[in-house]
Amino acid sequence: MELSTKVSSKNSQIIRWRDTVSTALHIMNAYNYNVLVVVDDNEKPLGTISLENILKHKDENLTVDKVMDKTIVTITGKEDPLDLFVMMMKNKLNVVVETDKNGRLKKIITLKDIFRIVQEKANKD
């Protein structure tokens, strides 16, 4: 089962690097997200921003790039869902991103997405 076909495309879980923390909080609150993927002007992933990052800095006027976590895992979309699930759990990752050949964001894959895919696969077996 190709992972790429089982996950919806990128969505409202992104924010630009130069947006403010206040904007990030607004998006998180509006969509009930705990983490957003930070992208540059060319849609290339730069990192993530979480509620935890925001709480550490307490300044809503800062730009996202000042508080984001610069660690981000990119995938091809061809990974085995179970292997990806194990890797995400082991490394305490909430999201990974699928990028195209130019490094631009293609899809955001959450731990919840992977869990659903693994469950579906287990139910078929």
N, C-alpha and C positions, 0 to 999 in steps of 0.2 A: 504494500500500500504506500503510494507516494504521499509523503506528508504535505507537500505543496497543494495537492488537490483537496485536502481535508480541512484547510484553514481559510477563513475569509481573508480578503485582501486588507491592506493597511486601512486604518480607520482613524477615528478621532483621538487615538492614543498618541498623537505626535504633537510636538511643540518645537518651535524654532529656537535656536540657541540664543538669540538676542531678545526674546520675549521676557517679560518679567515673571518673577516668582508669583506675583499676584495673578497673572494670567494662568499660570500652571495650576494654582489652587482653584481658580474658577473652573477650568476644564475638568480637573479631578472631581470636584464637587458635582458638577453638572452630569457627569457620566459615571460617577461612583468608581473611579479608578484610583489605585494606590500608587501607580507608577506611569510615567510617560516616557516615550522615546524622544530624545532630543536630536534634531536633524539640522544640517546646515542649509544654506540657500539652494543647494543642488539636490536636496533630499537624501544626503548621505548621513547615516547614523553617526552621532558623536558620543552618545552615552545615554544615560537615563536620569530622570529626576523622580524622587519618591517623596512621600510625606516625611519620611525620616530625614532626608537631606534638608528639606525646608525647615523642619523644626530645629535643626542644629544651627541654622543661620538667623532665623527670626526677622529677616528684613525683606518685606514683600516687594521692595523697589529694586532689589538686585536683579541682574539678568540671570537667566537660567544657566548659562555657561559658568557662572561663578559658584554655583552650588551643586551642579550635576555630578553624578558618578561617571567618570570617563571610561569605566569598564563596560564593554558591551560585547556580547557574543553574536557573531554572524554565522549563518548557516546557508546551505545551498537549497534546502527544501527536499533533498533526496535522502535525508537521514532517516534511520529507523526510529519510529516514534518511541519505542520502549527505551532504546539507547539514549535518546534525547531526554526523555523523562528522568532517567537515572542521573544523567549528567546535570540536569537542572536542579534536581533535589540535592545532589551531592555538593553542588556549588552555591546553593541557596539563591538561585536565579528565578525571578518572576517572569521575565521575558527574554526571548532571543529574537533576532530579526533575520529575515531572509532578504538577501540583497541580489540585485541583478549583476550582470558581468561587469558593469561600470561602478559597482559599489553603492548604487542608489537603493534606498529602501523599497522593497517589494511587498513584504508582509511582516506583520508583527505577530509573533506566536507566544501566547501566554502559557503559563503552567496549567491553567484551567483548560485551554485548548488541547494540550498534550494529554492531560488526564482523560478528557472525553474521548480522544482518539484511541488511547490505550484500552479504555473500557469497551469501546465499540469493537475493537479487534478481539478482545478477550471473549466477548459475547458471541462472536461469530465462530470462534474455535471450539 
